[in-house]
Amino acid sequence: MTPFRALRLIVLFTALFAILRPAAAENVTIARAIEGFIRPAYAQFDASAARLEGAMNTLCERPSGDALAAARADFVDLVGAWSRVEIIRFGPVTEQNRLERILFWPDRKGIGLKQVQAALADRDPAAADPAALKDKSVAVQGLGTLEFILFGTGSEELSAEGDPYRCAFGRAVATNLATMAREIAASWNDPQGISRDWANPGDQNPLYRNDDEAMTELFNVFVHGLEMVRDVRLNGFLGETPDKDRPRQAIFWRSGATGLSLKGNLDGQRDLFGVSGLGDGLPSDSAWIADSVAFEYRTIDTMLDGIDVAAALTDEAGRSRLKSVRLITSHLSELFGVNLAAALGLSAGFSSLDGD
């Protein structure tokens, strides 16, 4: 999506919500989003990160095959928890570079991998110290680094006593992730913090001056989330033909959690759409739009359920499933940006899906 298209999309949704909802209804919608999705999703992320931190402590103190398997399982669980709430790309997660520190992606030049491998080769003491790690490059602080430590070349050595550095590095990353997850969850639970500001826009509000700005923030979760899944995640590895596929460009390919991550992103959107009641303000003759959005998310959920992306890329039926998911995300973008706007009497020329 070009910057010009993105700008028009923001204008469209600002106009859309000015027509769609009075201020009181807007505040209710934001409150539902916070209470029904954002706080619970960050709480799950916090709990998962804490479990992984504990598993890494156990692995480092008492290395074994079982301890490594447990840490790997907890890592995959954390990927799932993060992926659901990753769509919330504003607020506390953007402070202190937390978003990039949690997941430095896409990394097309392999910056993170090079830095992780260098730290492992040099036994960099700062990388194995949680207090020092948070001041290092964002590329080595998060999930990508921990995935390589737990699943990448040389990871099997974690199951036996020997050189403890690799595990110490992984434990520092896990602690770093757990700290950030705890801080973000606490910020959203703070009654004087982001939750209050987002649900109560006004002239004195430092973040949201009016209801249109607040509602646009919520709607952009879907707009940007669909774009991220389709254009960055799926198109990053899925070619038009098998010879154009790039399986090692898929997010979390080492841990086999690519499908889980994609599903988490889209399931998060589905659940947020439902609990927030974004479709509740449509006139009765346009209720089909909200029903179609819900149907498409359910279809994607079925297609991605339990999918092994690496295996799917070797099979035409599997590739067809992935290409169908990509197509549905485009349809969802149309439902949000064209049909919903048309139901409110907006000009077709306003659509972000038109040509520039």
VOLOSE-82537 format. One line per 5 residues: number of its first residue (from 1); their letters; for each residue x, y, z of N, C-alpha, C. Coordinates in steps of 0.05 Angstrom, whole numbers, plus 5000, padded with zeros to 4 digits. Layout:
BEGIN
NUM = A = X Y Z X Y Z X Y Z | ...;
This chain:
BEGIN
1 = MTPFR = 5017 4976 5000 5000 5000 5000 5018 5025 5000 | 5012 5043 4982 5028 5067 4980 5021 5086 5002 | 5040 5105 5009 5034 5125 5030 5009 5141 5023 | 5005 5147 4997 4981 5163 4990 4956 5147 4995 | 4956 5121 4989 4933 5105 4994 4928 5103 5024;
6 = ALRLI = 4949 5100 5040 4946 5098 5069 4934 5124 5080 | 4943 5147 5069 4932 5172 5079 4902 5174 5072 | 4895 5166 5048 4866 5167 5041 4850 5149 5058 | 4862 5126 5066 4848 5107 5083 4842 5119 5110 | 4861 5133 5122 4857 5147 5147 4835 5167 5145;
11 = VLFTA = 4836 5183 5123 4815 5203 5119 4788 5190 5117 | 4786 5168 5103 4761 5153 5099 4750 5145 5126 | 4766 5133 5143 4756 5122 5168 4749 5145 5188 | 4764 5167 5186 4757 5190 5203 4729 5199 5196 | 4724 5202 5170 4697 5210 5161 4676 5189 5168;
16 = LFAIL = 4683 5164 5165 4665 5142 5170 4655 5143 5198 | 4673 5145 5217 4664 5144 5245 4651 5169 5255 | 4657 5192 5242 4643 5216 5248 4613 5213 5242 | 4607 5198 5221 4579 5193 5213 4567 5171 5230 | 4583 5150 5235 4573 5126 5247 4565 5127 5276;
21 = RPAAA = 4580 5140 5293 4576 5138 5321 4576 5164 5336 | 4557 5168 5354 4559 5190 5372 4580 5186 5393 | 4588 5207 5407 4611 5205 5425 4607 5183 5446 | 4583 5181 5458 4578 5161 5479 4583 5133 5468 | 4573 5127 5444 4576 5101 5432 4605 5095 5426;
26 = ENVTI = 4620 5115 5418 4648 5112 5412 4664 5104 5437 | 4657 5118 5459 4670 5112 5485 4665 5083 5493 | 4640 5073 5489 4633 5046 5495 4649 5026 5478 | 4652 5032 5453 4667 5015 5435 4696 5013 5443 | 4708 5035 5450 4736 5034 5459 4738 5019 5485;
31 = ARAIE = 4720 5024 5503 4721 5009 5529 4718 4979 5525 | 4701 4971 5507 4698 4943 5501 4724 4931 5489 | 4737 4946 5472 4762 4937 5461 4783 4933 5482 | 4784 4951 5501 4804 4950 5522 4798 4927 5541 | 4773 4926 5551 4766 4906 5571 4763 4878 5560;
36 = GFIRP = 4752 4877 5535 4746 4851 5524 4768 4838 5509 | 4788 4854 5500 4810 4842 5484 4837 4851 5494 | 4843 4876 5495 4870 4885 5498 4882 4877 5526 | 4867 4883 5547 4878 4875 5573 4881 4845 5576 | 4860 4829 5569 4864 4800 5571 4886 4789 5553;
41 = AYAQF = 4890 4801 5529 4911 4791 5511 4938 4797 5522 | 4942 4821 5533 4968 4827 5545 4973 4811 5570 | 4951 4805 5585 4955 4788 5609 4964 4761 5601 | 4954 4750 5579 4962 4724 5569 4991 4725 5560 | 4999 4746 5546 5027 4750 5538 5045 4751 5562;
46 = DASAA = 5037 4766 5582 5052 4768 5607 5056 4741 5620 | 5034 4726 5622 5036 4700 5635 5053 4681 5619 | 5051 4681 5593 5067 4663 5576 5097 4670 5578 | 5103 4696 5578 5131 4705 5581 5143 4696 5607 | 5127 4698 5628 5136 4690 5655 5142 4660 5656;
51 = RLEGA = 5125 4644 5642 5129 4615 5642 5155 4609 5626 | 5159 4622 5604 5184 4617 5589 5209 4625 5605 | 5207 4647 5619 5229 4656 5636 5236 4634 5656 | 5215 4623 5668 5219 4601 5687 5231 4576 5674 | 5222 4570 5650 5232 4546 5636 5262 4550 5629;
56 = MNTLC = 5269 4575 5621 5297 4580 5615 5315 4578 5640 | 5304 4587 5662 5320 4585 5687 5325 4555 5693 | 5304 4539 5690 5307 4510 5695 5327 4497 5676 | 5325 4505 5651 5343 4493 5630 5372 4500 5636 | 5377 4525 5645 5404 4533 5650 5415 4521 5676;
61 = ERPSG = 5398 4517 5695 5407 4506 5721 5409 4476 5720 | 5391 4463 5706 5390 4433 5704 5386 4425 5676 | 5406 4428 5658 5402 4422 5630 5396 4392 5625 | 5377 4387 5607 5369 4360 5599 5352 4362 5574 | 5348 4339 5562 5331 4338 5539 5303 4347 5545;
66 = DALAA = 5293 4338 5568 5265 4346 5576 5263 4376 5581 | 5284 4387 5594 5284 4416 5600 5284 4432 5574 | 5300 4423 5555 5301 4437 5529 5274 4435 5515 | 5262 4412 5515 5236 4408 5502 5215 4426 5515 | 5216 4429 5542 5197 4446 5556 5201 4475 5549;
71 = ARADF = 5226 4484 5547 5232 4512 5540 5223 4517 5511 | 5227 4498 5494 5218 4502 5466 5188 4504 5465 | 5174 4487 5480 5145 4487 5479 5134 4514 5490 | 5147 4524 5511 5139 4550 5523 5145 4573 5504 | 5166 4570 5488 5172 4590 5468 5150 4592 5447;
76 = VDLVG = 5141 4569 5437 5120 4568 5417 5094 4579 5429 | 5089 4573 5454 5065 4584 5468 5067 4614 5469 | 5091 4625 5474 5094 4654 5476 5090 4666 5448 | 5099 4653 5427 5094 4663 5400 5065 4666 5395 | 5049 4646 5403 5020 4648 5400 5008 4671 5415;
81 = AWSRV = 5017 4674 5440 5006 4696 5457 5013 4723 5446 | 5038 4726 5437 5047 4752 5426 5032 4758 5400 | 5029 4738 5383 5017 4742 5357 4988 4753 5359 | 4974 4744 5378 4946 4754 5382 4946 4783 5388 | 4964 4792 5405 4964 4820 5414 4983 4838 5398;
86 = EIIRF = 4998 4826 5380 5017 4841 5363 5003 4862 5346 | 4978 4857 5340 4962 4876 5324 4958 4903 5337 | 4962 4904 5363 4959 4929 5378 4987 4943 5377 | 4990 4959 5356 5016 4971 5351 5016 5001 5358 | 5005 5007 5381 5005 5034 5392 5004 5032 5422;
91 = GPVTE = 5008 5054 5435 5007 5054 5464 5033 5045 5477 | 5032 5032 5500 5056 5025 5515 5076 5008 5500 | 5067 4991 5481 5085 4974 5467 5104 4990 5449 | 5097 5014 5442 5114 5031 5425 5133 5047 5441 | 5130 5048 5467 5148 5063 5484 5174 5047 5489;
96 = QNRLE = 5196 5061 5492 5222 5049 5497 5230 5028 5476 | 5219 5032 5452 5225 5013 5430 5217 4985 5435 | 5196 4981 5452 5189 4954 5460 5179 4937 5436 | 5165 4949 5418 5155 4934 5395 5177 4921 5379 | 5198 4936 5373 5221 4925 5359 5238 4907 5376;
101 = RILFW = 5239 4913 5402 5255 4896 5420 5242 4869 5423 | 5215 4868 5423 5202 4842 5426 5204 4826 5400 | 5201 4839 5377 5203 4825 5352 5214 4843 5331 | 5239 4839 5324 5252 4854 5303 5247 4840 5276 | 5226 4849 5263 5217 4836 5238 5201 4855 5221;
106 = PDRKG = 5204 4855 5195 5222 4837 5179 5251 4846 5182 | 5269 4826 5179 5297 4831 5180 5310 4820 5154 | 5304 4834 5132 5312 4823 5106 5342 4820 5102 | 5357 4836 5116 5386 4835 5114 5399 4817 5134 | 5383 4804 5151 5394 4786 5170 5411 4799 5192;
111 = IGLKQ = 5404 4824 5198 5420 4839 5218 5419 4825 5245 | 5395 4817 5253 5392 4804 5279 5408 4779 5281 | 5406 4762 5261 5420 4736 5261 5450 4740 5262 | 5461 4759 5247 5489 4764 5248 5498 4773 5276 | 5482 4790 5288 5490 4800 5315 5488 4778 5336;
116 = VQAAL = 5468 4761 5333 5465 4738 5352 5488 4719 5349 | 5495 4713 5324 5517 4694 5320 5543 4706 5329 | 5547 4732 5326 5571 4745 5336 5573 4744 5366 | 5550 4749 5379 5550 4748 5409 5557 4720 5419 | 5546 4700 5405 5551 4672 5413 5581 4665 5408;
121 = ADRDP = 5592 4674 5386 5620 4668 5380 5639 4682 5399 | 5632 4707 5406 5650 4723 5423 5645 4720 5453 | 5623 4705 5459 5615 4703 5487 5612 4731 5500 | 5597 4748 5486 5593 4775 5495 5579 4775 5522 | 5592 4784 5543 5580 4783 5570 5556 4801 5573;
126 = AAADP = 5554 4823 5558 5531 4841 5560 5506 4827 5549 | 5508 4810 5530 5485 4797 5519 5473 4776 5538 | 5489 4767 5557 5480 4747 5576 5471 4760 5602 | 5471 4786 5603 5463 4801 5627 5437 4817 5621 | 5415 4810 5633 5390 4824 5627 5391 4854 5629;
131 = AALKD = 5406 4863 5649 5408 4892 5654 5423 4906 5631 | 5443 4892 5620 5459 4904 5598 5446 4898 5571 | 5432 4876 5569 5420 4868 5543 5400 4889 5534 | 5385 4901 5552 5364 4919 5544 5375 4945 5531 | 5401 4949 5534 5413 4972 5522 5428 4966 5496;
136 = KSVAV = 5427 4941 5488 5440 4933 5464 5421 4937 5440 | 5430 4929 5417 5413 4931 5393 5386 4918 5397 | 5365 4931 5386 5338 4919 5388 5337 4892 5374 | 5355 4888 5355 5354 4864 5338 5362 4838 5354 | 5373 4841 5378 5382 4817 5392 5367 4814 5419;
141 = QGLGT = 5346 4828 5423 5333 4828 5449 5308 4811 5451 | 5297 4801 5429 5271 4789 5430 5267 4761 5420 | 5243 4757 5408 5235 4730 5401 5252 4718 5379 | 5262 4734 5360 5279 4723 5339 5305 4711 5350 | 5316 4726 5369 5341 4716 5381 5336 4691 5397;
146 = LEFIL = 5315 4691 5413 5310 4667 5429 5303 4643 5412 | 5290 4648 5390 5284 4625 5372 5310 4613 5362 | 5329 4629 5354 5354 4618 5344 5369 4603 5366 | 5369 4614 5390 5382 4601 5413 5370 4574 5418 | 5343 4572 5417 5330 4547 5424 5327 4528 5401;
151 = FGTGS = 5327 4537 5376 5321 4520 5353 5343 4521 5332 | 5360 4541 5333 5380 4544 5311 5404 4526 5314 | 5423 4530 5296 5447 4514 5295 5461 4514 5322 | 5467 4491 5333 5480 4489 5359 5462 4488 5382 | 5435 4489 5378 5417 4490 5400 5416 4464 5417;
156 = EELSA = 5423 4442 5404 5422 4416 5419 5441 4416 5443 | 5462 4432 5442 5481 4433 5464 5468 4443 5490 | 5445 4456 5488 5431 4465 5511 5421 4442 5529 | 5419 4419 5518 5408 4396 5534 5429 4383 5551 | 5454 4391 5549 5475 4378 5565 5492 4399 5578;
161 = EGDPY = 5505 4392 5600 5523 4410 5613 5548 4414 5596 | 5559 4436 5598 5583 4443 5581 5586 4473 5582 | 5589 4485 5559 5592 4514 5557 5565 4527 5563 | 5562 4542 5585 5535 4552 5593 5528 4578 5580 | 5545 4589 5563 5540 4616 5553 5514 4617 5537;
166 = RCAFG = 5510 4599 5518 5486 4600 5501 5460 4601 5518 | 5459 4585 5539 5435 4585 5556 5433 4611 5571 | 5455 4622 5580 5455 4647 5595 5445 4670 5577 | 5453 4670 5552 5443 4689 5533 5413 4686 5530 | 5404 4661 5526 5375 4657 5523 5359 4664 5548;
171 = RAVAT = 5371 4659 5571 5357 4667 5596 5354 4697 5598 | 5375 4711 5590 5374 4741 5591 5352 4751 5572 | 5350 4739 5548 5329 4748 5530 5301 4742 5541 | 5298 4718 5553 5272 4711 5564 5265 4730 5587 | 5284 4737 5603 5279 4756 5625 5271 4784 5613;
176 = NLATM = 5285 4792 5592 5279 4817 5579 5251 4817 5568 | 5242 4795 5556 5215 4793 5545 5194 4794 5568 | 5200 4779 5589 5182 4778 5612 5179 4806 5625 | 5200 4821 5626 5199 4848 5638 5182 4866 5621 | 5186 4865 5594 5170 4882 5577 5141 4875 5577;
181 = AREIA = 5135 4849 5577 5107 4840 5578 5094 4849 5604 | 5108 4848 5626 5097 4857 5652 5092 4887 5651 | 5110 4902 5640 5108 4931 5639 5084 4940 5622 | 5082 4927 5599 5060 4934 5580 5033 4928 5593 | 5030 4904 5604 5005 4897 5617 4998 4916 5640;
186 = ASWND = 5018 4924 5655 5013 4942 5677 5004 4970 5667 | 5016 4979 5645 5008 5005 5634 4979 5004 5625 | 4970 4983 5612 4942 4981 5603 4923 4979 5626 | 4932 4968 5649 4915 4965 5672 4915 4990 5690 | 4933 5009 5684 4934 5033 5700 4909 5051 5694;
191 = PQGIS = 4893 5056 5714 4868 5072 5709 4874 5101 5701 | 4898 5110 5705 4905 5137 5697 4923 5138 5672 | 4925 5115 5658 4943 5113 5635 4929 5113 5608 | 4939 5096 5590 4930 5096 5562 4900 5089 5560 | 4890 5071 5578 4862 5063 5576 4844 5087 5581;
196 = RDWAN = 4850 5104 5600 4834 5128 5606 4836 5147 5582 | 4860 5152 5573 4864 5172 5551 4850 5163 5526 | 4852 5138 5519 4840 5129 5494 4809 5130 5495 | 4798 5122 5517 4769 5121 5520 4756 5149 5526 | 4773 5169 5531 4762 5195 5539 4776 5217 5523;
201 = PGDQN = 4773 5218 5497 4786 5239 5482 4776 5267 5489 | 4792 5287 5485 4784 5315 5490 4806 5334 5485 | 4800 5360 5488 4819 5381 5482 4844 5379 5500 | 4840 5370 5525 4862 5368 5544 4876 5341 5543 | 4867 5323 5526 4878 5296 5524 4904 5298 5508;
206 = PLYRN = 4926 5288 5519 4952 5290 5505 4954 5271 5481 | 4936 5252 5479 4938 5232 5457 4915 5234 5437 | 4891 5238 5446 4868 5237 5429 4850 5262 5434 | 4849 5280 5414 4835 5305 5418 4805 5302 5414 | 4797 5282 5398 4768 5279 5393 4761 5250 5388;
211 = DDEAM = 4736 5244 5386 4727 5217 5383 4736 5205 5356 | 4738 5221 5336 4747 5211 5310 4775 5200 5312 | 4793 5214 5326 4820 5204 5328 4821 5178 5344 | 4805 5176 5365 4804 5152 5381 4794 5128 5364 | 4772 5132 5349 4761 5110 5334 4779 5103 5310;
216 = TELFN = 4792 5122 5298 4811 5116 5277 4833 5099 5286 | 4843 5103 5311 4864 5086 5323 4855 5057 5323 | 4830 5053 5332 4820 5026 5333 4817 5014 5306 | 4805 5029 5287 4801 5018 5261 4827 5012 5246 | 4847 5027 5252 4873 5022 5239 4886 4996 5248;
221 = VFVHG = 4877 4985 5271 4887 4959 5279 4881 4938 5257 | 4857 4940 5246 4849 4921 5225 4862 4927 5199 | 4862 4952 5192 4874 4961 5166 4903 4953 5165 | 4918 4961 5185 4947 4955 5185 4952 4926 5191 | 4935 4913 5207 4939 4885 5213 4936 4867 5188;
226 = LEMVR = 4916 4873 5172 4912 4857 5148 4935 4862 5128 | 4943 4887 5127 4966 4893 5109 4991 4879 5118 | 4996 4878 5144 5020 4865 5154 5019 4835 5148 | 4997 4822 5153 4995 4793 5147 4999 4787 5118 | 4985 4802 5101 4986 4796 5073 5012 4805 5059;
231 = DVRLN = 5019 4830 5063 5041 4841 5047 5069 4835 5059 | 5070 4833 5085 5096 4828 5098 5100 4799 5105 | 5081 4787 5119 5085 4760 5128 5081 4739 5106 | 5057 4739 5093 5052 4719 5073 5069 4723 5048 | 5068 4747 5037 5083 4753 5013 5113 4751 5017;
236 = GFLGE = 5121 4752 5042 5150 4750 5048 5161 4722 5041 | 5144 4702 5041 5154 4675 5035 5138 4660 5013 | 5113 4669 5008 5096 4655 4990 5096 4667 4962 | 5108 4653 4943 5110 4663 4916 5085 4656 4900 | 5083 4666 4876 5061 4660 4858 5064 4631 4848;
241 = TPDKD = 5088 4622 4846 5093 4594 4838 5113 4582 4857 | 5113 4555 4859 5131 4542 4879 5160 4550 4877 | 5170 4555 4853 5198 4562 4850 5204 4591 4861 | 5183 4606 4866 5186 4633 4877 5183 4634 4907 | 5176 4611 4919 5173 4610 4949 5200 4615 4962;
246 = RPRQA = 5199 4626 4986 5223 4631 5002 5218 4622 5031 | 5217 4596 5035 5209 4585 5061 5226 4595 5085 | 5251 4602 5080 5267 4612 5102 5265 4642 5107 | 5247 4654 5092 5239 4682 5097 5214 4683 5114 | 5203 4660 5121 5178 4659 5137 5185 4665 5166;
251 = IFWRS = 5168 4680 5179 5173 4686 5207 5171 4660 5224 | 5189 4657 5243 5189 4634 5261 5191 4607 5246 | 5206 4606 5224 5208 4581 5209 5224 4560 5225 | 5244 4569 5240 5260 4550 5255 5244 4534 5275 | 5226 4547 5288 5210 4534 5309 5184 4522 5298;
256 = GATGL = 5179 4525 5272 5155 4514 5260 5130 4529 5269 | 5133 4554 5278 5110 4569 5289 5100 4590 5269 | 5106 4588 5244 5097 4607 5224 5067 4608 5223 | 5054 4585 5220 5025 4583 5218 5012 4593 5244 | 5023 4586 5266 5013 4595 5292 5013 4626 5294;
261 = SLKGN = 5035 4638 5284 5037 4667 5285 5017 4680 5267 | 5014 4670 5242 4994 4681 5224 4966 4679 5235 | 4960 4655 5246 4933 4650 5257 4928 4668 5281 | 4949 4672 5297 4946 4690 5321 4939 4718 5313 | 4954 4729 5293 4948 4756 5283 4919 4759 5274;
266 = LDGQR = 4910 4740 5259 4883 4742 5247 4861 4735 5268 | 4866 4716 5285 4847 4710 5307 4844 4734 5325 | 4867 4748 5330 4865 4772 5347 4847 4793 5335 | 4850 4797 5308 4833 4816 5295 4803 4807 5297 | 4798 4782 5292 4771 4772 5294 4759 4777 5321;
271 = DLFGV = 4774 4770 5342 4763 4773 5369 4759 4802 5376 | 4778 4819 5368 4775 4848 5373 4751 4860 5359 | 4747 4851 5334 4723 4861 5319 4698 4853 5334 | 4697 4828 5343 4673 4819 5357 4667 4833 5383 | 4687 4834 5401 4682 4845 5427 4678 4875 5427;
276 = SGLGD = 4690 4889 5408 4688 4918 5407 4661 4928 5397 | 4648 4911 5381 4622 4919 5370 4624 4939 5347 | 4646 4938 5332 4650 4957 5311 4627 4956 5290 | 4616 4932 5286 4595 4930 5266 4568 4936 5276 | 4565 4942 5301 4538 4946 5313 4524 4971 5303;
281 = GLPSD = 4539 4991 5294 4526 5016 5286 4516 5016 5257 | 4519 4994 5243 4510 4994 5215 4480 4994 5213 | 4468 5006 5193 4439 5004 5189 4432 4975 5183 | 4407 4968 5188 4398 4940 5185 4403 4928 5158 | 4400 4945 5137 4404 4934 5110 4433 4930 5102;
286 = SAWIA = 4451 4938 5121 4480 4935 5116 4492 4916 5137 | 4476 4903 5152 4486 4885 5173 4502 4862 5161 | 4497 4856 5135 4512 4835 5122 4542 4840 5121 | 4550 4865 5123 4578 4872 5121 4593 4861 5146 | 4582 4866 5169 4593 4855 5194 4593 4825 5194;
291 = DSVAF = 4570 4813 5184 4568 4784 5182 4590 4773 5163 | 4595 4787 5141 4615 4777 5122 4643 4779 5134 | 4648 4800 5149 4674 4803 5162 4679 4779 5181 | 4658 4774 5198 4660 4751 5217 4664 4725 5202 | 4650 4721 5180 4652 4696 5165 4679 4692 5154;
296 = EYRTI = 4691 4714 5142 4717 4711 5130 4738 4705 5151 | 4736 4717 5175 4756 4711 5196 4753 4682 5205 | 4728 4672 5206 4724 4644 5213 4736 4625 5192 | 4733 4632 5167 4744 4616 5146 4774 4615 5147 | 4787 4638 5152 4816 4638 5155 4825 4621 5178;
301 = DTMLD = 4810 4623 5200 4817 4607 5224 4818 4577 5217 | 4798 4568 5202 4797 4540 5194 4820 4533 5176 | 4826 4550 5158 4848 4544 5139 4875 4543 5152 | 4879 4559 5172 4905 4561 5185 4908 4542 5210 | 4886 4530 5218 4886 4514 5242 4905 4490 5238;
306 = GIDVA = 4926 4489 5254 4945 4467 5254 4962 4465 5230 | 4963 4486 5213 4979 4484 5188 5009 4485 5194 | 5023 4468 5180 5053 4468 5180 5061 4482 5154 | 5069 4507 5156 5075 4522 5132 5097 4510 5115 | 5118 4501 5128 5140 4489 5113 5130 4465 5096;
311 = AALTD = 5114 4448 5108 5103 4425 5094 5083 4434 5073 | 5067 4455 5079 5047 4464 5060 5060 4475 5034 | 5084 4486 5037 5097 4497 5013 5107 4476 4994 | 5108 4451 5004 5118 4429 4987 5094 4414 4974 | 5070 4423 4979 5046 4409 4970 5027 4429 4957;
316 = EAGRS = 5016 4423 4934 4999 4442 4920 4974 4448 4936 | 4963 4428 4950 4939 4434 4966 4946 4453 4989 | 4970 4449 5000 4978 4467 5022 4983 4495 5012 | 4996 4497 4989 5000 4524 4978 4974 4537 4971 | 4954 4521 4962 4928 4532 4955 4915 4543 4980;
321 = RLKSV = 4918 4530 5003 4907 4540 5028 4919 4568 5035 | 4945 4569 5032 4959 4594 5039 4951 4617 5020 | 4949 4610 4994 4940 4630 4975 4912 4639 4980 | 4895 4621 4989 4867 4628 4996 4866 4647 5020 | 4883 4642 5039 4885 4660 5062 4893 4688 5052;
326 = RLITS = 4913 4689 5035 4921 4715 5024 4898 4729 5010 | 4883 4714 4994 4861 4725 4980 4839 4736 4999 | 4834 4721 5020 4814 4729 5039 4822 4754 5054 | 4848 4757 5060 4856 4782 5073 4850 4806 5054 | 4853 4802 5028 4847 4824 5010 4817 4830 5010;
331 = HLSEL = 4801 4809 5011 4772 4812 5012 4764 4827 5038 | 4777 4820 5060 4771 4834 5085 4778 4863 5083 | 4801 4869 5070 4808 4897 5067 4786 4912 5051 | 4775 4898 5031 4753 4910 5015 4728 4914 5032 | 4722 4894 5048 4699 4897 5066 4701 4921 5084;
336 = FGVNL = 4725 4924 5096 4729 4947 5114 4729 4973 5098 | 4744 4974 5076 4749 4999 5063 4730 5008 5042 | 4714 4989 5031 4696 4996 5009 4667 4992 5018 | 4659 4968 5025 4631 4962 5031 4621 4977 5056 | 4637 4977 5077 4629 4991 5101 4626 5021 5095;
341 = AAALG = 4644 5032 5080 4642 5060 5072 4617 5066 5055 | 4612 5048 5036 4589 5052 5019 4563 5051 5034 | 4562 5034 5055 4537 5031 5071 4531 5057 5085 | 4551 5074 5089 4547 5100 5102 4545 5123 5083 | 4543 5117 5057 4538 5138 5037 4563 5153 5029;
346 = LSAGF = 4587 5141 5032 4611 5154 5024 4616 5150 4995 | 4629 5168 4982 4635 5167 4953 4654 5144 4948 | 4648 5129 4926 4666 5107 4918 4694 5117 4912 | 4696 5142 4904 4723 5154 4898 4740 5157 4922 | 4728 5155 4946 4742 5157 4971 4756 5132 4978;
351 = SSLDG = 4750 5110 4965 4760 5084 4972 4790 5082 4970 | 4803 5071 4990 4832 5068 4990 4840 5046 4971 | 4822 5029 4961 4829 5008 4944 4828 5016 4914 | 4820 5041 4909 4821 5050 4881 4850 5055 4873 | 4855 5059 4848 4882 5065 4839 4889 5093 4848;
356 = D = 4915 5098 4850 4925 5124 4859 4919 5145 4838;
